[in-house]
Amino acid sequence: MARLISMPGGLAPRAMAPLSGPRAVGASSNTSTGNFSQTVASPFGAWRWQFTFPVSKDAKFRRYRGWVTALHAGANATRVPFGDPDMMTLLEAGLSASPSQERFGMPWGNGEPWSNGQNWELTAPNVKLAAPAEFDDSIIRLQDMAWGHRLGMGDYLGFFPLHFGLYTVTEERGDGEYRIWPPLRKALTVDDFATLYPVMAMRLESEDAASATRGVGYADEATVTLVEVFDYDVRDYFAD
């Protein structure tokens, strides 16, 4: 069975671009060079993203090439955390913190940092669901806490626990009700939480979807094209 791996610590793209979004009409079937077929129809198409990783060398390049190799041309999948650079501020998200706390984080309750000397990184609060939602639903409702009633068109969000998916708000309907794309990859209950830090499971689009060119002095910028692995497929085929 295929594996689901994590991106190495410190490996972060310099730029990212969505290459496909909702499909307007019809359906299409795409076959990769590895003979993997996926059929999608409007409006349930899979995300497809291109990531650009910066010039690197030494340990950073070793981690990058190891990650690309571990993906095995799309046979394995990887967790991709989406830290939105345009996310609302922590204050807008309902967390009051000083500039110093935002920059350096917070220690444990006893005033001590982690064993490596680092503090907890401050993040936006999580928000509970106000109503359950079925698989493939495109309407969600959030409780009136923190940022639950403050989202607008274009905001990214995800859900947890055990939920792989990146969702975009396409309509604010009032009272914490939102229309999202894509439709839910997994059903939600009132015990689930919404987060501003979504995680997708993705795989290489094809055998040539990643480059790892190493020059004499350093490794050039590298591009990687990844496609979404649906939540239910992660559990069926990428559980090792």
LINQUI-V437632 format. One record per pair of residues at least 6 apart in sequence whose C-alpha atoms are under 8 Angstrom apart, sorted by the first residue. I is the first residue (numbers start at 1). GAP is how many residues later the second one is. D is the distance in whole Angstrom. If there is no record, write none. Layout:
i & gap & d
I & GAP & D
I & GAP & D
//
This chain:
i & gap & d
1 & 236 & 6
1 & 237 & 6
1 & 238 & 7
1 & 239 & 6
2 & 73 & 6
2 & 74 & 5
2 & 75 & 8
2 & 235 & 6
2 & 236 & 5
2 & 237 & 7
2 & 238 & 6
3 & 73 & 5
3 & 74 & 6
3 & 235 & 5
3 & 236 & 6
3 & 237 & 5
4 & 72 & 6
4 & 73 & 5
4 & 74 & 5
4 & 75 & 7
4 & 197 & 8
4 & 230 & 8
4 & 234 & 5
4 & 235 & 6
4 & 236 & 7
5 & 65 & 8
5 & 71 & 8
5 & 72 & 6
5 & 73 & 5
5 & 74 & 6
6 & 72 & 5
6 & 73 & 5
6 & 74 & 8
7 & 60 & 7
7 & 71 & 7
7 & 72 & 7
7 & 73 & 7
8 & 55 & 6
8 & 56 & 8
8 & 59 & 7
10 & 50 & 8
11 & 49 & 7
11 & 52 & 7
11 & 53 & 7
12 & 41 & 7
13 & 38 & 6
13 & 39 & 5
13 & 40 & 4
13 & 41 & 7
14 & 37 & 8
14 & 38 & 6
14 & 39 & 5
14 & 40 & 6
15 & 36 & 6
15 & 37 & 5
15 & 38 & 7
16 & 33 & 7
16 & 34 & 6
16 & 35 & 4
16 & 36 & 6
17 & 32 & 6
17 & 33 & 5
17 & 34 & 7
18 & 29 & 7
18 & 30 & 6
18 & 31 & 4
18 & 32 & 6
19 & 28 & 8
19 & 29 & 5
19 & 30 & 5
19 & 31 & 7
20 & 26 & 8
20 & 27 & 6
20 & 28 & 5
20 & 29 & 7
21 & 24 & 7
21 & 25 & 7
21 & 26 & 6
21 & 27 & 8
22 & 20 & 7
22 & 21 & 5
22 & 22 & 7
22 & 23 & 6
22 & 159 & 8
22 & 160 & 7
23 & 18 & 7
23 & 19 & 5
23 & 20 & 5
23 & 21 & 7
23 & 22 & 6
24 & 18 & 6
24 & 19 & 7
25 & 16 & 7
25 & 17 & 6
25 & 18 & 8
26 & 15 & 6
26 & 16 & 6
27 & 12 & 7
27 & 13 & 6
27 & 14 & 4
27 & 15 & 6
28 & 11 & 6
28 & 12 & 6
28 & 13 & 6
29 & 8 & 7
29 & 9 & 6
29 & 10 & 4
29 & 11 & 7
30 & 7 & 6
30 & 8 & 6
30 & 9 & 6
31 & 6 & 4
31 & 7 & 7
32 & 173 & 7
32 & 174 & 5
33 & 173 & 6
33 & 174 & 7
34 & 39 & 8
34 & 40 & 8
34 & 172 & 6
34 & 173 & 7
40 & 6 & 7
43 & 139 & 7
44 & 138 & 6
44 & 139 & 7
45 & 137 & 8
46 & 136 & 8
46 & 181 & 7
46 & 182 & 6
46 & 183 & 8
46 & 184 & 8
47 & 180 & 6
47 & 181 & 5
48 & 177 & 7
48 & 178 & 6
48 & 179 & 4
48 & 180 & 6
49 & 176 & 6
49 & 177 & 5
49 & 178 & 6
50 & 173 & 7
50 & 174 & 6
50 & 175 & 4
50 & 176 & 6
51 & 172 & 6
51 & 173 & 5
51 & 174 & 6
51 & 175 & 8
52 & 169 & 7
52 & 170 & 6
52 & 171 & 4
52 & 172 & 7
53 & 168 & 6
53 & 169 & 5
53 & 170 & 6
54 & 166 & 7
54 & 167 & 5
54 & 168 & 7
55 & 163 & 7
55 & 164 & 6
55 & 165 & 5
55 & 166 & 5
55 & 167 & 8
56 & 162 & 6
56 & 163 & 5
56 & 164 & 7
56 & 165 & 8
57 & 160 & 8
57 & 161 & 5
57 & 162 & 6
61 & 158 & 7
65 & 147 & 6
68 & 142 & 7
70 & 6 & 7
71 & 6 & 6
71 & 7 & 7
71 & 132 & 7
71 & 133 & 7
72 & 135 & 8
73 & 131 & 6
73 & 132 & 8
73 & 133 & 6
73 & 134 & 4
73 & 135 & 7
73 & 136 & 8
74 & 129 & 5
74 & 130 & 4
74 & 131 & 6
74 & 132 & 6
74 & 133 & 7
75 & 128 & 7
75 & 129 & 8
76 & 127 & 6
76 & 162 & 7
77 & 124 & 6
77 & 125 & 5
77 & 126 & 4
77 & 127 & 8
77 & 152 & 7
77 & 161 & 7
78 & 123 & 6
78 & 124 & 5
78 & 125 & 6
79 & 120 & 6
79 & 121 & 6
79 & 122 & 5
79 & 123 & 7
80 & 119 & 5
80 & 120 & 5
80 & 121 & 6
80 & 122 & 7
81 & 116 & 7
81 & 117 & 6
81 & 118 & 4
81 & 119 & 7
82 & 84 & 8
82 & 115 & 6
82 & 116 & 6
82 & 117 & 6
82 & 118 & 8
83 & 114 & 6
83 & 115 & 8
84 & 72 & 7
84 & 113 & 8
87 & 68 & 7
87 & 69 & 8
87 & 109 & 8
90 & 6 & 7
90 & 7 & 8
90 & 33 & 7
90 & 34 & 6
91 & 6 & 7
92 & 55 & 7
93 & 31 & 6
93 & 32 & 7
93 & 53 & 6
93 & 54 & 5
93 & 57 & 8
94 & 30 & 7
94 & 31 & 7
94 & 52 & 4
94 & 53 & 6
95 & 29 & 6
95 & 30 & 7
95 & 51 & 8
101 & 21 & 8
102 & 19 & 8
102 & 20 & 6
104 & 15 & 7
104 & 17 & 7
105 & 14 & 5
105 & 15 & 5
105 & 16 & 5
105 & 17 & 6
106 & 7 & 8
106 & 13 & 5
106 & 14 & 5
106 & 15 & 7
106 & 16 & 7
107 & 6 & 5
107 & 7 & 8
107 & 11 & 8
107 & 12 & 5
107 & 13 & 6
108 & 6 & 8
108 & 11 & 8
108 & 12 & 7
113 & 6 & 5
113 & 7 & 8
114 & 6 & 8
124 & 71 & 8
124 & 72 & 7
125 & 21 & 7
125 & 22 & 8
125 & 70 & 7
126 & 20 & 8
126 & 67 & 6
126 & 68 & 6
126 & 69 & 5
126 & 70 & 8
127 & 15 & 7
127 & 16 & 7
127 & 18 & 6
127 & 19 & 7
127 & 20 & 7
127 & 21 & 6
127 & 66 & 5
127 & 67 & 5
127 & 68 & 7
128 & 14 & 6
128 & 15 & 6
128 & 62 & 7
128 & 63 & 7
128 & 64 & 6
128 & 65 & 4
128 & 66 & 6
129 & 11 & 8
129 & 12 & 6
129 & 13 & 5
129 & 14 & 6
129 & 59 & 8
129 & 60 & 7
129 & 61 & 5
129 & 62 & 7
129 & 63 & 6
129 & 64 & 6
129 & 65 & 7
130 & 11 & 5
130 & 12 & 5
130 & 13 & 5
130 & 60 & 6
131 & 9 & 7
131 & 10 & 6
131 & 11 & 7
131 & 58 & 7
131 & 59 & 6
132 & 8 & 8
132 & 9 & 8
132 & 55 & 8
132 & 56 & 5
132 & 57 & 4
132 & 58 & 5
133 & 6 & 8
133 & 7 & 6
133 & 54 & 6
133 & 55 & 5
133 & 56 & 7
134 & 50 & 7
134 & 52 & 7
134 & 53 & 4
134 & 54 & 6
135 & 48 & 8
135 & 49 & 5
135 & 50 & 6
135 & 51 & 5
135 & 52 & 4
135 & 53 & 8
136 & 47 & 5
136 & 48 & 5
136 & 49 & 6
136 & 50 & 7
136 & 51 & 8
137 & 46 & 5
137 & 47 & 5
138 & 41 & 6
138 & 42 & 5
138 & 43 & 7
138 & 44 & 7
138 & 45 & 5
138 & 46 & 6
139 & 38 & 7
139 & 39 & 6
139 & 40 & 5
139 & 41 & 6
140 & 37 & 6
140 & 38 & 5
140 & 39 & 7
140 & 40 & 8
141 & 35 & 5
141 & 36 & 4
141 & 37 & 6
142 & 6 & 5
142 & 7 & 7
142 & 34 & 5
142 & 35 & 6
142 & 52 & 8
143 & 6 & 7
143 & 33 & 7
144 & 31 & 8
144 & 32 & 7
148 & 28 & 6
149 & 25 & 8
149 & 26 & 6
149 & 27 & 4
149 & 28 & 8
150 & 26 & 8
151 & 18 & 8
151 & 21 & 7
152 & 17 & 7
152 & 18 & 8
152 & 19 & 7
152 & 20 & 6
153 & 15 & 8
153 & 16 & 5
153 & 17 & 5
153 & 18 & 6
153 & 19 & 7
154 & 14 & 6
154 & 15 & 5
154 & 16 & 6
155 & 13 & 6
155 & 14 & 5
156 & 10 & 7
156 & 11 & 6
156 & 12 & 5
156 & 13 & 7
156 & 40 & 6
156 & 42 & 8
157 & 9 & 6
157 & 10 & 5
157 & 11 & 7
157 & 12 & 8
157 & 37 & 7
157 & 38 & 6
157 & 39 & 5
157 & 40 & 6
157 & 41 & 6
158 & 6 & 8
158 & 7 & 6
158 & 8 & 5
158 & 9 & 6
158 & 36 & 6
158 & 37 & 5
158 & 38 & 6
158 & 39 & 6
158 & 40 & 4
158 & 41 & 7
159 & 6 & 7
159 & 33 & 7
159 & 34 & 6
159 & 35 & 4
159 & 36 & 6
159 & 39 & 7
160 & 32 & 6
160 & 33 & 5
160 & 34 & 7
160 & 35 & 7
161 & 31 & 7
161 & 32 & 7
163 & 22 & 8
163 & 23 & 7
163 & 36 & 8
163 & 68 & 7
164 & 21 & 8
164 & 34 & 8
164 & 35 & 6
164 & 36 & 5
164 & 37 & 6
164 & 66 & 7
164 & 67 & 5
165 & 19 & 8
165 & 20 & 7
165 & 33 & 7
165 & 34 & 6
165 & 35 & 5
165 & 36 & 7
165 & 65 & 8
165 & 66 & 7
166 & 16 & 8
166 & 32 & 6
166 & 33 & 7
166 & 34 & 6
167 & 13 & 6
167 & 14 & 5
167 & 15 & 6
167 & 16 & 8
167 & 31 & 8
168 & 12 & 5
168 & 13 & 5
168 & 14 & 7
169 & 9 & 6
169 & 10 & 6
169 & 11 & 5
169 & 12 & 7
170 & 8 & 8
170 & 9 & 6
170 & 10 & 5
170 & 11 & 7
171 & 7 & 6
171 & 8 & 5
171 & 9 & 7
172 & 6 & 5
172 & 7 & 7
173 & 6 & 7
185 & 45 & 6
185 & 46 & 6
185 & 47 & 7
186 & 45 & 7
186 & 46 & 7
200 & 28 & 7
200 & 29 & 8
201 & 27 & 6
201 & 28 & 5
201 & 29 & 7
201 & 30 & 7
201 & 33 & 7
202 & 24 & 6
202 & 25 & 5
202 & 26 & 4
202 & 27 & 5
203 & 23 & 5
203 & 24 & 6
203 & 25 & 7
203 & 26 & 7
204 & 6 & 7
204 & 20 & 8
204 & 21 & 6
204 & 22 & 5
204 & 23 & 6
205 & 20 & 6
205 & 21 & 5
205 & 22 & 6
209 & 14 & 8
209 & 15 & 6
209 & 16 & 5
209 & 17 & 7
210 & 12 & 7
210 & 13 & 6
210 & 14 & 4
210 & 15 & 7
211 & 11 & 6
211 & 12 & 6
211 & 13 & 7
212 & 7 & 7
212 & 8 & 8
212 & 10 & 6
213 & 6 & 6
213 & 7 & 6
213 & 9 & 7
214 & 6 & 6
//
